């Protein structure tokens, strides 16, 4: 146990990636907040508000590619020596992604079903499989 901890401490963390990740996180939050800032009344492509909203969004669209770049960079450094190692790696990653996704999606869908008193099995399953749990909330 102590050996694993000491090995982790010896790995030099590149803080520039952390800074880039932090900037990208702020940009993603700003993207999601833009729906509230500009609202749905920005419909006309001729309006000045549309131009500002469009420019704002284009400036912030770097965030997702940055996350993909950082993930790809660190994934390329992973050592997978065998099919079993690859399988174990995939299982570990899926646990970190699928379990929280299922928990929160089921929580949201249960809450919305209770609130609306509408229980449509096909819609719930569709939303769960397509990542659209929040679509029903809007």
Beta strands, then each sheet from edge to edge (+ up, - down):
end
